[in-house]
């Protein structure tokens, strides 16, 4: 490919079209990953797991407060 300063109008349009297509593909992939994330996050936790998460969240919050 030639440098962007030497590209013809047709080459620029083709590059733009290719970039737009790639962006659309990536946006679709992000949507799929976000749906999977919601599905994984919806997993039910037992009481011990829930308590461990609460404790870890509290520790993280304390660390974040003490950081500033």
CHARMM internal coordinates of N, CA and C (Angstrom, degrees):
IC EDIT
DIST 1 N 1 CA 1.4643
DIST 1 CA 1 C 1.5223
ANGL 1 N 1 CA 1 C 108.81
DIST 1 C 2 N 1.2777
ANGL 1 CA 1 C 2 N 118.06
DIHE 1 N 1 CA 1 C 2 N 141.37
DIST 2 N 2 CA 1.4590
ANGL 1 C 2 N 2 CA 122.71
DIHE 1 CA 1 C 2 N 2 CA 178.25
DIST 2 CA 2 C 1.5203
ANGL 2 N 2 CA 2 C 109.46
DIHE 1 C 2 N 2 CA 2 C -79.30
DIST 2 C 3 N 1.3350
ANGL 2 CA 2 C 3 N 115.79
DIHE 2 N 2 CA 2 C 3 N 166.20
DIST 3 N 3 CA 1.4570
ANGL 2 C 3 N 3 CA 118.27
DIHE 2 CA 2 C 3 N 3 CA 178.98
DIST 3 CA 3 C 1.5214
ANGL 3 N 3 CA 3 C 109.93
DIHE 2 C 3 N 3 CA 3 C -65.35
DIST 3 C 4 N 1.3093
ANGL 3 CA 3 C 4 N 116.30
DIHE 3 N 3 CA 3 C 4 N 155.97
DIST 4 N 4 CA 1.4620
ANGL 3 C 4 N 4 CA 120.89
DIHE 3 CA 3 C 4 N 4 CA -176.19
DIST 4 CA 4 C 1.5294
ANGL 4 N 4 CA 4 C 112.04
DIHE 3 C 4 N 4 CA 4 C -63.03
DIST 4 C 5 N 1.3293
ANGL 4 CA 4 C 5 N 117.65
DIHE 4 N 4 CA 4 C 5 N -26.13
DIST 5 N 5 CA 1.4723
ANGL 4 C 5 N 5 CA 119.26
DIHE 4 CA 4 C 5 N 5 CA 179.70
DIST 5 CA 5 C 1.5146
ANGL 5 N 5 CA 5 C 111.23
DIHE 4 C 5 N 5 CA 5 C -75.77
DIST 5 C 6 N 1.3406
ANGL 5 CA 5 C 6 N 117.26
DIHE 5 N 5 CA 5 C 6 N -14.71
DIST 6 N 6 CA 1.4552
ANGL 5 C 6 N 6 CA 120.52
DIHE 5 CA 5 C 6 N 6 CA -178.69
DIST 6 CA 6 C 1.5300
ANGL 6 N 6 CA 6 C 112.71
DIHE 5 C 6 N 6 CA 6 C -112.13
DIST 6 C 7 N 1.3123
ANGL 6 CA 6 C 7 N 117.42
DIHE 6 N 6 CA 6 C 7 N 9.64
DIST 7 N 7 CA 1.4603
ANGL 6 C 7 N 7 CA 120.67
DIHE 6 CA 6 C 7 N 7 CA -178.24
DIST 7 CA 7 C 1.5265
ANGL 7 N 7 CA 7 C 110.52
DIHE 6 C 7 N 7 CA 7 C -77.60
DIST 7 C 8 N 1.3091
ANGL 7 CA 7 C 8 N 114.38
DIHE 7 N 7 CA 7 C 8 N 145.09
DIST 8 N 8 CA 1.4596
ANGL 7 C 8 N 8 CA 118.81
DIHE 7 CA 7 C 8 N 8 CA 175.16
DIST 8 CA 8 C 1.5244
ANGL 8 N 8 CA 8 C 108.80
DIHE 7 C 8 N 8 CA 8 C -79.01
DIST 8 C 9 N 1.3025
ANGL 8 CA 8 C 9 N 115.94
DIHE 8 N 8 CA 8 C 9 N 167.28
DIST 9 N 9 CA 1.4683
ANGL 8 C 9 N 9 CA 120.88
DIHE 8 CA 8 C 9 N 9 CA 178.53
DIST 9 CA 9 C 1.5269
ANGL 9 N 9 CA 9 C 109.86
DIHE 8 C 9 N 9 CA 9 C -58.68
DIST 9 C 10 N 1.3250
ANGL 9 CA 9 C 10 N 117.74
DIHE 9 N 9 CA 9 C 10 N -41.38
DIST 10 N 10 CA 1.4615
ANGL 9 C 10 N 10 CA 121.81
DIHE 9 CA 9 C 10 N 10 CA 179.71
DIST 10 CA 10 C 1.5258
ANGL 10 N 10 CA 10 C 110.43
DIHE 9 C 10 N 10 CA 10 C -62.76
DIST 10 C 11 N 1.3292
ANGL 10 CA 10 C 11 N 116.82
DIHE 10 N 10 CA 10 C 11 N -42.89
DIST 11 N 11 CA 1.4636
ANGL 10 C 11 N 11 CA 120.20
DIHE 10 CA 10 C 11 N 11 CA 179.35
DIST 11 CA 11 C 1.5283
ANGL 11 N 11 CA 11 C 111.08
DIHE 10 C 11 N 11 CA 11 C -64.40
DIST 11 C 12 N 1.3172
ANGL 11 CA 11 C 12 N 116.41
DIHE 11 N 11 CA 11 C 12 N -39.79
DIST 12 N 12 CA 1.4649
ANGL 11 C 12 N 12 CA 120.20
DIHE 11 CA 11 C 12 N 12 CA 178.31
DIST 12 CA 12 C 1.5248
ANGL 12 N 12 CA 12 C 111.22
DIHE 11 C 12 N 12 CA 12 C -63.40
DIST 12 C 13 N 1.3289
ANGL 12 CA 12 C 13 N 115.75
DIHE 12 N 12 CA 12 C 13 N -42.86
DIST 13 N 13 CA 1.4653
ANGL 12 C 13 N 13 CA 120.47
DIHE 12 CA 12 C 13 N 13 CA 179.41
DIST 13 CA 13 C 1.5231
ANGL 13 N 13 CA 13 C 109.93
DIHE 12 C 13 N 13 CA 13 C -63.89
DIST 13 C 14 N 1.3275
ANGL 13 CA 13 C 14 N 116.85
DIHE 13 N 13 CA 13 C 14 N -41.88
DIST 14 N 14 CA 1.4662
ANGL 13 C 14 N 14 CA 120.63
DIHE 13 CA 13 C 14 N 14 CA 178.73
DIST 14 CA 14 C 1.5272
ANGL 14 N 14 CA 14 C 110.90
DIHE 13 C 14 N 14 CA 14 C -64.34
DIST 14 C 15 N 1.3345
ANGL 14 CA 14 C 15 N 116.79
DIHE 14 N 14 CA 14 C 15 N -42.45
DIST 15 N 15 CA 1.4680
ANGL 14 C 15 N 15 CA 120.63
DIHE 14 CA 14 C 15 N 15 CA 178.81
DIST 15 CA 15 C 1.5249
ANGL 15 N 15 CA 15 C 110.70
DIHE 14 C 15 N 15 CA 15 C -63.70
DIST 15 C 16 N 1.3282
ANGL 15 CA 15 C 16 N 116.00
DIHE 15 N 15 CA 15 C 16 N -41.86
DIST 16 N 16 CA 1.4565
ANGL 15 C 16 N 16 CA 120.66
DIHE 15 CA 15 C 16 N 16 CA 178.50
DIST 16 CA 16 C 1.5274
ANGL 16 N 16 CA 16 C 111.07
DIHE 15 C 16 N 16 CA 16 C -64.07
DIST 16 C 17 N 1.3262
ANGL 16 CA 16 C 17 N 116.61
DIHE 16 N 16 CA 16 C 17 N -44.02
DIST 17 N 17 CA 1.4671
ANGL 16 C 17 N 17 CA 120.69
DIHE 16 CA 16 C 17 N 17 CA 178.94
DIST 17 CA 17 C 1.5236
ANGL 17 N 17 CA 17 C 110.83
DIHE 16 C 17 N 17 CA 17 C -61.61
DIST 17 C 18 N 1.3182
ANGL 17 CA 17 C 18 N 115.93
DIHE 17 N 17 CA 17 C 18 N -42.35
DIST 18 N 18 CA 1.4648
ANGL 17 C 18 N 18 CA 120.77
DIHE 17 CA 17 C 18 N 18 CA 179.04
DIST 18 CA 18 C 1.5327
ANGL 18 N 18 CA 18 C 110.38
DIHE 17 C 18 N 18 CA 18 C -63.03
DIST 18 C 19 N 1.3405
ANGL 18 CA 18 C 19 N 116.45
DIHE 18 N 18 CA 18 C 19 N -43.62
DIST 19 N 19 CA 1.4631
ANGL 18 C 19 N 19 CA 120.75
DIHE 18 CA 18 C 19 N 19 CA 179.40
DIST 19 CA 19 C 1.5270
ANGL 19 N 19 CA 19 C 110.97
DIHE 18 C 19 N 19 CA 19 C -64.48
DIST 19 C 20 N 1.3351
ANGL 19 CA 19 C 20 N 117.35
DIHE 19 N 19 CA 19 C 20 N -41.52
DIST 20 N 20 CA 1.4638
ANGL 19 C 20 N 20 CA 120.75
DIHE 19 CA 19 C 20 N 20 CA 178.74
DIST 20 CA 20 C 1.5241
ANGL 20 N 20 CA 20 C 111.33
DIHE 19 C 20 N 20 CA 20 C -63.91
DIST 20 C 21 N 1.3247
ANGL 20 CA 20 C 21 N 116.59
DIHE 20 N 20 CA 20 C 21 N -38.93
DIST 21 N 21 CA 1.4643
ANGL 20 C 21 N 21 CA 120.45
DIHE 20 CA 20 C 21 N 21 CA 178.38
DIST 21 CA 21 C 1.5282
ANGL 21 N 21 CA 21 C 110.03
DIHE 20 C 21 N 21 CA 21 C -65.23
DIST 21 C 22 N 1.3302
ANGL 21 CA 21 C 22 N 116.68
DIHE 21 N 21 CA 21 C 22 N -42.07
DIST 22 N 22 CA 1.4768
ANGL 21 C 22 N 22 CA 120.58
DIHE 21 CA 21 C 22 N 22 CA 179.08
DIST 22 CA 22 C 1.5253
ANGL 22 N 22 CA 22 C 110.42
DIHE 21 C 22 N 22 CA 22 C -63.98
DIST 22 C 23 N 1.3121
ANGL 22 CA 22 C 23 N 117.06
DIHE 22 N 22 CA 22 C 23 N -40.97
DIST 23 N 23 CA 1.4695
ANGL 22 C 23 N 23 CA 121.30
DIHE 22 CA 22 C 23 N 23 CA 178.31
DIST 23 CA 23 C 1.5252
ANGL 23 N 23 CA 23 C 110.24
DIHE 22 C 23 N 23 CA 23 C -61.30
DIST 23 C 24 N 1.3283
ANGL 23 CA 23 C 24 N 116.91
DIHE 23 N 23 CA 23 C 24 N -43.43
DIST 24 N 24 CA 1.4715
ANGL 23 C 24 N 24 CA 120.75
DIHE 23 CA 23 C 24 N 24 CA 178.97
DIST 24 CA 24 C 1.5288
ANGL 24 N 24 CA 24 C 110.47
DIHE 23 C 24 N 24 CA 24 C -62.08
DIST 24 C 25 N 1.3348
ANGL 24 CA 24 C 25 N 116.72
DIHE 24 N 24 CA 24 C 25 N -41.30
DIST 25 N 25 CA 1.4669
ANGL 24 C 25 N 25 CA 120.31
DIHE 24 CA 24 C 25 N 25 CA 178.44
DIST 25 CA 25 C 1.5214
ANGL 25 N 25 CA 25 C 111.03
DIHE 24 C 25 N 25 CA 25 C -63.44
DIST 25 C 26 N 1.3299
ANGL 25 CA 25 C 26 N 116.37
DIHE 25 N 25 CA 25 C 26 N -43.63
DIST 26 N 26 CA 1.4686
ANGL 25 C 26 N 26 CA 120.48
DIHE 25 CA 25 C 26 N 26 CA -179.81
DIST 26 CA 26 C 1.5278
ANGL 26 N 26 CA 26 C 111.28
DIHE 25 C 26 N 26 CA 26 C -66.38
DIST 26 C 27 N 1.3344
ANGL 26 CA 26 C 27 N 117.57
DIHE 26 N 26 CA 26 C 27 N -39.41
DIST 27 N 27 CA 1.4634
ANGL 26 C 27 N 27 CA 120.27
DIHE 26 CA 26 C 27 N 27 CA 177.75
DIST 27 CA 27 C 1.5238
ANGL 27 N 27 CA 27 C 110.67
DIHE 26 C 27 N 27 CA 27 C -62.86
DIST 27 C 28 N 1.3207
ANGL 27 CA 27 C 28 N 116.69
DIHE 27 N 27 CA 27 C 28 N -39.24
DIST 28 N 28 CA 1.4638
ANGL 27 C 28 N 28 CA 120.83
DIHE 27 CA 27 C 28 N 28 CA 177.34
DIST 28 CA 28 C 1.5270
ANGL 28 N 28 CA 28 C 110.32
DIHE 27 C 28 N 28 CA 28 C -64.35
DIST 28 C 29 N 1.3312
ANGL 28 CA 28 C 29 N 116.17
DIHE 28 N 28 CA 28 C 29 N -40.46
DIST 29 N 29 CA 1.4632
ANGL 28 C 29 N 29 CA 120.73
DIHE 28 CA 28 C 29 N 29 CA 178.95
DIST 29 CA 29 C 1.5330
ANGL 29 N 29 CA 29 C 110.67
DIHE 28 C 29 N 29 CA 29 C -65.24
DIST 29 C 30 N 1.3323
ANGL 29 CA 29 C 30 N 116.57
DIHE 29 N 29 CA 29 C 30 N -40.66
DIST 30 N 30 CA 1.4696
ANGL 29 C 30 N 30 CA 120.87
DIHE 29 CA 29 C 30 N 30 CA 177.83
DIST 30 CA 30 C 1.5285
ANGL 30 N 30 CA 30 C 110.17
DIHE 29 C 30 N 30 CA 30 C -61.97
DIST 30 C 31 N 1.3293
ANGL 30 CA 30 C 31 N 117.11
DIHE 30 N 30 CA 30 C 31 N -43.63
DIST 31 N 31 CA 1.4678
ANGL 30 C 31 N 31 CA 120.89
DIHE 30 CA 30 C 31 N 31 CA 178.23
DIST 31 CA 31 C 1.5265
ANGL 31 N 31 CA 31 C 110.75
DIHE 30 C 31 N 31 CA 31 C -58.48
DIST 31 C 32 N 1.3336
ANGL 31 CA 31 C 32 N 116.30
DIHE 31 N 31 CA 31 C 32 N -44.06
DIST 32 N 32 CA 1.4578
ANGL 31 C 32 N 32 CA 120.81
DIHE 31 CA 31 C 32 N 32 CA 179.21
DIST 32 CA 32 C 1.5259
ANGL 32 N 32 CA 32 C 110.55
DIHE 31 C 32 N 32 CA 32 C -62.25
DIST 32 C 33 N 1.3288
ANGL 32 CA 32 C 33 N 116.86
DIHE 32 N 32 CA 32 C 33 N -44.96
DIST 33 N 33 CA 1.4676
ANGL 32 C 33 N 33 CA 120.55
DIHE 32 CA 32 C 33 N 33 CA -179.93
DIST 33 CA 33 C 1.5233
ANGL 33 N 33 CA 33 C 111.58
DIHE 32 C 33 N 33 CA 33 C -64.57
DIST 33 C 34 N 1.3259
ANGL 33 CA 33 C 34 N 117.37
DIHE 33 N 33 CA 33 C 34 N -38.64
DIST 34 N 34 CA 1.4659
ANGL 33 C 34 N 34 CA 119.91
DIHE 33 CA 33 C 34 N 34 CA 178.86
DIST 34 CA 34 C 1.5258
ANGL 34 N 34 CA 34 C 110.81
DIHE 33 C 34 N 34 CA 34 C -65.72
DIST 34 C 35 N 1.3257
ANGL 34 CA 34 C 35 N 117.85
DIHE 34 N 34 CA 34 C 35 N -37.71
DIST 35 N 35 CA 1.4585
ANGL 34 C 35 N 35 CA 120.55
DIHE 34 CA 34 C 35 N 35 CA 176.93
DIST 35 CA 35 C 1.5164
ANGL 35 N 35 CA 35 C 110.58
DIHE 34 C 35 N 35 CA 35 C -64.87
DIST 35 C 36 N 1.3373
ANGL 35 CA 35 C 36 N 116.87
DIHE 35 N 35 CA 35 C 36 N -40.04
DIST 36 N 36 CA 1.4616
ANGL 35 C 36 N 36 CA 120.67
DIHE 35 CA 35 C 36 N 36 CA 177.56
DIST 36 CA 36 C 1.5195
ANGL 36 N 36 CA 36 C 110.62
DIHE 35 C 36 N 36 CA 36 C -65.61
DIST 36 C 37 N 1.3225
ANGL 36 CA 36 C 37 N 116.52
DIHE 36 N 36 CA 36 C 37 N -38.52
DIST 37 N 37 CA 1.4650
ANGL 36 C 37 N 37 CA 121.25
DIHE 36 CA 36 C 37 N 37 CA 179.09
DIST 37 CA 37 C 1.5273
ANGL 37 N 37 CA 37 C 110.10
DIHE 36 C 37 N 37 CA 37 C -61.56
DIST 37 C 38 N 1.3161
ANGL 37 CA 37 C 38 N 116.48
DIHE 37 N 37 CA 37 C 38 N -44.66
DIST 38 N 38 CA 1.4630
ANGL 37 C 38 N 38 CA 120.42
DIHE 37 CA 37 C 38 N 38 CA 178.45
DIST 38 CA 38 C 1.5168
ANGL 38 N 38 CA 38 C 109.87
DIHE 37 C 38 N 38 CA 38 C -62.25
DIST 38 C 39 N 1.3176
ANGL 38 CA 38 C 39 N 116.56
DIHE 38 N 38 CA 38 C 39 N -41.50
DIST 39 N 39 CA 1.4638
ANGL 38 C 39 N 39 CA 120.93
DIHE 38 CA 38 C 39 N 39 CA -179.94
DIST 39 CA 39 C 1.5280
ANGL 39 N 39 CA 39 C 110.29
DIHE 38 C 39 N 39 CA 39 C -63.44
DIST 39 C 40 N 1.3267
ANGL 39 CA 39 C 40 N 117.07
DIHE 39 N 39 CA 39 C 40 N -44.83
DIST 40 N 40 CA 1.4667
ANGL 39 C 40 N 40 CA 120.89
DIHE 39 CA 39 C 40 N 40 CA -179.99
DIST 40 CA 40 C 1.5276
ANGL 40 N 40 CA 40 C 109.86
DIHE 39 C 40 N 40 CA 40 C -66.20
DIST 40 C 41 N 1.3294
ANGL 40 CA 40 C 41 N 116.47
DIHE 40 N 40 CA 40 C 41 N -41.19
DIST 41 N 41 CA 1.4614
ANGL 40 C 41 N 41 CA 120.60
DIHE 40 CA 40 C 41 N 41 CA -179.10
DIST 41 CA 41 C 1.5131
ANGL 41 N 41 CA 41 C 112.79
DIHE 40 C 41 N 41 CA 41 C -66.89
DIST 41 C 42 N 1.3231
ANGL 41 CA 41 C 42 N 116.77
DIHE 41 N 41 CA 41 C 42 N -20.46
DIST 42 N 42 CA 1.4550
ANGL 41 C 42 N 42 CA 120.27
DIHE 41 CA 41 C 42 N 42 CA -178.20
DIST 42 CA 42 C 1.5225
ANGL 42 N 42 CA 42 C 112.47
DIHE 41 C 42 N 42 CA 42 C -82.44
DIST 42 C 43 N 1.3348
ANGL 42 CA 42 C 43 N 117.58
DIHE 42 N 42 CA 42 C 43 N -4.20
DIST 43 N 43 CA 1.4641
ANGL 42 C 43 N 43 CA 121.41
DIHE 42 CA 42 C 43 N 43 CA 179.94
DIST 43 CA 43 C 1.5307
ANGL 43 N 43 CA 43 C 109.30
DIHE 42 C 43 N 43 CA 43 C -59.14
DIST 43 C 44 N 1.2966
ANGL 43 CA 43 C 44 N 115.68
DIHE 43 N 43 CA 43 C 44 N 131.70
DIST 44 N 44 CA 1.4560
ANGL 43 C 44 N 44 CA 120.13
DIHE 43 CA 43 C 44 N 44 CA 179.92
DIST 44 CA 44 C 1.5206
ANGL 44 N 44 CA 44 C 110.40
DIHE 43 C 44 N 44 CA 44 C -75.60
DIST 44 C 45 N 1.3219
ANGL 44 CA 44 C 45 N 115.42
DIHE 44 N 44 CA 44 C 45 N 139.33
DIST 45 N 45 CA 1.4565
ANGL 44 C 45 N 45 CA 121.35
DIHE 44 CA 44 C 45 N 45 CA 179.98
DIST 45 CA 45 C 1.5212
ANGL 45 N 45 CA 45 C 109.41
DIHE 44 C 45 N 45 CA 45 C -104.64
DIST 45 C 46 N 1.3338
ANGL 45 CA 45 C 46 N 114.68
DIHE 45 N 45 CA 45 C 46 N 148.53
DIST 46 N 46 CA 1.4577
ANGL 45 C 46 N 46 CA 116.51
DIHE 45 CA 45 C 46 N 46 CA 173.52
DIST 46 CA 46 C 1.5293
ANGL 46 N 46 CA 46 C 108.20
DIHE 45 C 46 N 46 CA 46 C -80.25
DIST 46 C 47 N 1.3128
ANGL 46 CA 46 C 47 N 117.04
DIHE 46 N 46 CA 46 C 47 N 175.86
DIST 47 N 47 CA 1.4648
ANGL 46 C 47 N 47 CA 120.95
DIHE 46 CA 46 C 47 N 47 CA -173.33
DIST 47 CA 47 C 1.5242
ANGL 47 N 47 CA 47 C 112.01
DIHE 46 C 47 N 47 CA 47 C -62.78
DIST 47 C 48 N 1.3399
ANGL 47 CA 47 C 48 N 118.17
DIHE 47 N 47 CA 47 C 48 N -41.09
DIST 48 N 48 CA 1.4650
ANGL 47 C 48 N 48 CA 120.92
DIHE 47 CA 47 C 48 N 48 CA 179.63
DIST 48 CA 48 C 1.5191
ANGL 48 N 48 CA 48 C 111.67
DIHE 47 C 48 N 48 CA 48 C -63.74
DIST 48 C 49 N 1.3286
ANGL 48 CA 48 C 49 N 116.95
DIHE 48 N 48 CA 48 C 49 N -44.57
DIST 49 N 49 CA 1.4623
ANGL 48 C 49 N 49 CA 120.50
DIHE 48 CA 48 C 49 N 49 CA 178.48
DIST 49 CA 49 C 1.5183
ANGL 49 N 49 CA 49 C 110.59
DIHE 48 C 49 N 49 CA 49 C -62.68
DIST 49 C 50 N 1.3100
ANGL 49 CA 49 C 50 N 116.32
DIHE 49 N 49 CA 49 C 50 N -41.54
DIST 50 N 50 CA 1.4606
ANGL 49 C 50 N 50 CA 121.15
DIHE 49 CA 49 C 50 N 50 CA 179.77
DIST 50 CA 50 C 1.5369
ANGL 50 N 50 CA 50 C 110.54
DIHE 49 C 50 N 50 CA 50 C -62.33
DIST 50 C 51 N 1.3220
ANGL 50 CA 50 C 51 N 117.09
DIHE 50 N 50 CA 50 C 51 N -43.54
DIST 51 N 51 CA 1.4630
ANGL 50 C 51 N 51 CA 120.77
DIHE 50 CA 50 C 51 N 51 CA 178.99
DIST 51 CA 51 C 1.5271
ANGL 51 N 51 CA 51 C 111.36
DIHE 50 C 51 N 51 CA 51 C -65.06
DIST 51 C 52 N 1.3243
ANGL 51 CA 51 C 52 N 116.61
DIHE 51 N 51 CA 51 C 52 N -41.28
DIST 52 N 52 CA 1.4673
ANGL 51 C 52 N 52 CA 120.37
DIHE 51 CA 51 C 52 N 52 CA 179.15
DIST 52 CA 52 C 1.5220
ANGL 52 N 52 CA 52 C 110.36
DIHE 51 C 52 N 52 CA 52 C -62.01
DIST 52 C 53 N 1.3188
ANGL 52 CA 52 C 53 N 116.53
DIHE 52 N 52 CA 52 C 53 N -41.45
DIST 53 N 53 CA 1.4631
ANGL 52 C 53 N 53 CA 120.33
DIHE 52 CA 52 C 53 N 53 CA 179.78
DIST 53 CA 53 C 1.5222
ANGL 53 N 53 CA 53 C 110.56
DIHE 52 C 53 N 53 CA 53 C -65.55
DIST 53 C 54 N 1.3255
ANGL 53 CA 53 C 54 N 117.14
DIHE 53 N 53 CA 53 C 54 N -41.34
DIST 54 N 54 CA 1.4687
ANGL 53 C 54 N 54 CA 120.10
DIHE 53 CA 53 C 54 N 54 CA 178.29
DIST 54 CA 54 C 1.5178
ANGL 54 N 54 CA 54 C 110.75
DIHE 53 C 54 N 54 CA 54 C -61.26
DIST 54 C 55 N 1.3347
ANGL 54 CA 54 C 55 N 117.02
DIHE 54 N 54 CA 54 C 55 N -43.10
DIST 55 N 55 CA 1.4673
ANGL 54 C 55 N 55 CA 121.46
DIHE 54 CA 54 C 55 N 55 CA -179.91
DIST 55 CA 55 C 1.5302
ANGL 55 N 55 CA 55 C 110.23
DIHE 54 C 55 N 55 CA 55 C -63.97
DIST 55 C 56 N 1.3306
ANGL 55 CA 55 C 56 N 116.43
DIHE 55 N 55 CA 55 C 56 N -45.58
DIST 56 N 56 CA 1.4613
ANGL 55 C 56 N 56 CA 120.00
DIHE 55 CA 55 C 56 N 56 CA -179.75
DIST 56 CA 56 C 1.5243
ANGL 56 N 56 CA 56 C 111.41
DIHE 55 C 56 N 56 CA 56 C -64.22
DIST 56 C 57 N 1.3237
ANGL 56 CA 56 C 57 N 116.87
DIHE 56 N 56 CA 56 C 57 N -40.51
DIST 57 N 57 CA 1.4672
ANGL 56 C 57 N 57 CA 119.84
DIHE 56 CA 56 C 57 N 57 CA 177.78
DIST 57 CA 57 C 1.5232
ANGL 57 N 57 CA 57 C 110.69
DIHE 56 C 57 N 57 CA 57 C -61.78
DIST 57 C 58 N 1.3365
ANGL 57 CA 57 C 58 N 116.53
DIHE 57 N 57 CA 57 C 58 N -42.42
DIST 58 N 58 CA 1.4646
ANGL 57 C 58 N 58 CA 120.65
DIHE 57 CA 57 C 58 N 58 CA 179.29
DIST 58 CA 58 C 1.5276
ANGL 58 N 58 CA 58 C 110.56
DIHE 57 C 58 N 58 CA 58 C -63.31
DIST 58 C 59 N 1.3264
ANGL 58 CA 58 C 59 N 117.10
DIHE 58 N 58 CA 58 C 59 N -41.35
DIST 59 N 59 CA 1.4670
ANGL 58 C 59 N 59 CA 120.27
DIHE 58 CA 58 C 59 N 59 CA 178.86
DIST 59 CA 59 C 1.5195
ANGL 59 N 59 CA 59 C 111.03
DIHE 58 C 59 N 59 CA 59 C -65.27
DIST 59 C 60 N 1.3130
ANGL 59 CA 59 C 60 N 116.85
DIHE 59 N 59 CA 59 C 60 N -40.28
DIST 60 N 60 CA 1.4636
ANGL 59 C 60 N 60 CA 120.51
DIHE 59 CA 59 C 60 N 60 CA 178.44
DIST 60 CA 60 C 1.5269
ANGL 60 N 60 CA 60 C 110.21
DIHE 59 C 60 N 60 CA 60 C -63.42
DIST 60 C 61 N 1.3221
ANGL 60 CA 60 C 61 N 116.44
DIHE 60 N 60 CA 60 C 61 N -44.02
DIST 61 N 61 CA 1.4621
ANGL 60 C 61 N 61 CA 119.97
DIHE 60 CA 60 C 61 N 61 CA 178.66
DIST 61 CA 61 C 1.5245
ANGL 61 N 61 CA 61 C 110.82
DIHE 60 C 61 N 61 CA 61 C -61.13
DIST 61 C 62 N 1.3407
ANGL 61 CA 61 C 62 N 117.72
DIHE 61 N 61 CA 61 C 62 N -42.10
DIST 62 N 62 CA 1.4637
ANGL 61 C 62 N 62 CA 121.53
DIHE 61 CA 61 C 62 N 62 CA 177.82
DIST 62 CA 62 C 1.5204
ANGL 62 N 62 CA 62 C 110.73
DIHE 61 C 62 N 62 CA 62 C -61.93
DIST 62 C 63 N 1.3239
ANGL 62 CA 62 C 63 N 116.74
DIHE 62 N 62 CA 62 C 63 N -44.65
DIST 63 N 63 CA 1.4563
ANGL 62 C 63 N 63 CA 120.19
DIHE 62 CA 62 C 63 N 63 CA 179.19
DIST 63 CA 63 C 1.5173
ANGL 63 N 63 CA 63 C 111.72
DIHE 62 C 63 N 63 CA 63 C -63.08
DIST 63 C 64 N 1.3276
ANGL 63 CA 63 C 64 N 116.93
DIHE 63 N 63 CA 63 C 64 N -39.72
DIST 64 N 64 CA 1.4602
ANGL 63 C 64 N 64 CA 120.49
DIHE 63 CA 63 C 64 N 64 CA 178.95
DIST 64 CA 64 C 1.5219
ANGL 64 N 64 CA 64 C 111.13
DIHE 63 C 64 N 64 CA 64 C -66.79
DIST 64 C 65 N 1.3280
ANGL 64 CA 64 C 65 N 117.68
DIHE 64 N 64 CA 64 C 65 N -37.73
DIST 65 N 65 CA 1.4668
ANGL 64 C 65 N 65 CA 120.79
DIHE 64 CA 64 C 65 N 65 CA 178.81
DIST 65 CA 65 C 1.5214
ANGL 65 N 65 CA 65 C 110.73
DIHE 64 C 65 N 65 CA 65 C -67.37
DIST 65 C 66 N 1.3259
ANGL 65 CA 65 C 66 N 116.23
DIHE 65 N 65 CA 65 C 66 N -41.47
DIST 66 N 66 CA 1.4701
ANGL 65 C 66 N 66 CA 120.44
DIHE 65 CA 65 C 66 N 66 CA -178.42
DIST 66 CA 66 C 1.5163
ANGL 66 N 66 CA 66 C 112.49
DIHE 65 C 66 N 66 CA 66 C -73.71
DIST 66 C 67 N 1.3200
ANGL 66 CA 66 C 67 N 117.44
DIHE 66 N 66 CA 66 C 67 N -20.55
DIST 67 N 67 CA 1.4530
ANGL 66 C 67 N 67 CA 122.98
DIHE 66 CA 66 C 67 N 67 CA -179.91
DIST 67 CA 67 C 1.5239
ANGL 67 N 67 CA 67 C 111.66
DIHE 66 C 67 N 67 CA 67 C -66.78
DIST 67 C 68 N 1.3241
ANGL 67 CA 67 C 68 N 115.52
DIHE 67 N 67 CA 67 C 68 N -37.55
DIST 68 N 68 CA 1.4779
ANGL 67 C 68 N 68 CA 119.10
DIHE 67 CA 67 C 68 N 68 CA -175.77
DIST 68 CA 68 C 1.4925
ANGL 68 N 68 CA 68 C 112.81
DIHE 67 C 68 N 68 CA 68 C -86.08
END
COOR INIT
IC SEED 1 N 1 CA 1 C
IC BUILD
